[in-house]
Amino acid sequence: MTKRYAPILFCAGASLLSAAGSLEVYAIDVEGGKSTLFVSPSGQSMLVDAGYDGMRGRDADRIIAAAKAAGVKQIDYLVITHYHHDHVGGVPQLAARIPIRNFVDHGKNFEEAKDNAAVYNAGTMATISR
């Protein structure tokens, strides 16, 4: 199975288990982008986007606070929707604070509009080095 299908299976599994518990959803304010933490009834976690980099780790700290409130000690799946700073910039800071087991994105960066190459490379290297 490729990691491409992991979020789909995660959500499908969570919906099947909903009778045993609730799917918890945490909307995290990362000012500009949006980060969402899903926690399945079985305790698996999926984070969508990681906010900005810099700002003394503000966005990573907000995500960690939500994870702590949810009882999450690791991110099972980190899904990056696209390579803008407000969605993927915080990956290195987040990876320094909590284990990330699976990193899911849309693959090679193809966008030319912003300075996404540096963000893409930084996020990829932070995840690979763990």
matplotlib code that plots the C-alpha trace (Angstrom):
import matplotlib.pyplot as plt

x = [0.0, 1.3, 1.3, -1.0, -3.9, -3.2, -5.3, -8.3, -7.9, -7.5, -10.8, -12.6, -11.4, -12.3, -15.9, -16.3, -15.2, -17.4, -19.8, -17.0, -16.1, -16.0, -13.8, -12.3, -11.4, -9.3, -9.1, -5.8, -5.3, -2.1, -2.9, -3.1, -3.2, -5.2, -4.1, -6.5, -5.8, -8.0, -8.0, -9.8, -11.6, -8.6, -6.3, -4.5, -3.8, -3.8, -2.6, -3.4, -0.9, 1.6, 1.4, 4.2, 7.9, 9.6, 7.8, 9.6, 7.7, 4.3, 2.4, 4.3, 3.6, -0.2, -0.3, 1.6, -0.9, -3.8, -2.1, -1.5, -5.2, -6.1, -3.8, -1.7, 2.0, 2.9, 1.5, 0.7, 0.0, 1.0, -0.8, 0.5, -2.0, 0.4, 3.8, 2.9, 4.6, 1.4, 0.8, 4.2, 6.6, 6.2, 7.1, 10.8, 9.7, 6.9, 9.1, 11.6, 8.8, 6.8, 7.4, 5.9, 5.4, 4.1, 4.4, 1.9, 1.9, 1.2, 4.7, 7.1, 6.6, 5.5, 4.3, 6.3, 4.2, 5.9, 9.1, 7.9, 11.1, 12.9, 9.9, 9.4, 13.1, 13.2, 10.1, 11.3, 14.7, 13.3, 11.1, 13.7, 16.3, 14.0]
y = [0.0, 3.4, 6.3, 8.1, 6.1, 6.2, 9.3, 7.7, 4.5, 6.6, 8.4, 5.2, 3.4, 6.3, 6.3, 2.6, 2.9, 5.8, 3.5, 2.8, 6.5, 9.8, 11.3, 14.4, 17.4, 20.3, 23.4, 25.2, 28.9, 29.3, 32.7, 32.7, 29.0, 26.5, 23.4, 20.6, 17.7, 14.6, 12.0, 8.7, 6.6, 4.2, 7.1, 7.5, 11.1, 12.9, 16.6, 18.5, 21.3, 22.7, 26.5, 29.1, 28.7, 31.3, 33.5, 31.7, 28.5, 30.0, 27.7, 24.6, 25.5, 25.9, 22.5, 20.9, 22.5, 21.0, 17.6, 17.7, 18.5, 15.6, 13.2, 12.8, 11.9, 11.5, 12.6, 9.4, 11.1, 14.7, 15.7, 18.8, 20.2, 22.5, 24.1, 27.7, 29.0, 29.1, 25.4, 23.7, 26.2, 25.0, 21.3, 21.6, 23.2, 20.7, 17.8, 19.0, 18.9, 15.7, 12.5, 12.4, 8.8, 9.4, 12.4, 12.7, 15.3, 15.7, 15.0, 17.2, 20.9, 22.3, 25.8, 28.8, 31.5, 31.8, 31.0, 27.4, 25.6, 26.6, 25.6, 22.3, 21.4, 22.4, 20.4, 17.3, 17.4, 17.8, 14.8, 12.6, 13.3, 12.1]
z = [0.0, -0.8, 1.6, -0.9, 0.3, 4.0, 4.8, 2.9, 4.9, 8.1, 7.5, 6.4, 9.5, 11.7, 10.3, 10.8, 14.4, 15.2, 17.0, 19.5, 20.0, 18.4, 15.7, 17.3, 15.2, 16.4, 14.2, 15.0, 14.3, 12.4, 11.1, 7.4, 6.7, 8.6, 10.5, 11.5, 13.8, 13.5, 16.2, 15.4, 18.1, 18.0, 18.9, 15.5, 14.6, 11.3, 11.0, 7.9, 7.3, 9.8, 9.5, 9.2, 10.1, 12.3, 14.7, 17.6, 16.8, 17.3, 15.0, 16.0, 19.7, 18.9, 17.2, 20.1, 22.5, 20.5, 20.4, 24.1, 24.7, 22.5, 24.3, 21.1, 21.6, 17.9, 14.6, 12.7, 9.4, 8.4, 5.3, 3.4, 1.0, -0.9, -0.5, 0.6, 3.8, 5.7, 5.2, 5.1, 6.6, 10.2, 9.4, 10.6, 13.9, 14.4, 13.6, 16.3, 18.9, 18.2, 16.2, 12.8, 11.5, 7.9, 5.7, 2.9, 0.2, -3.5, -4.7, -6.5, -6.3, -9.6, -8.6, -9.8, -8.2, -4.8, -3.1, -2.6, -3.6, -0.4, 1.7, -0.1, 0.3, 4.0, 4.8, 2.9, 4.5, 8.1, 7.6, 6.0, 8.7, 11.5]

ax = plt.figure().add_subplot(projection="3d")
ax.plot(x, y, z, "-o")
ax.set_aspect("equal")
plt.show()
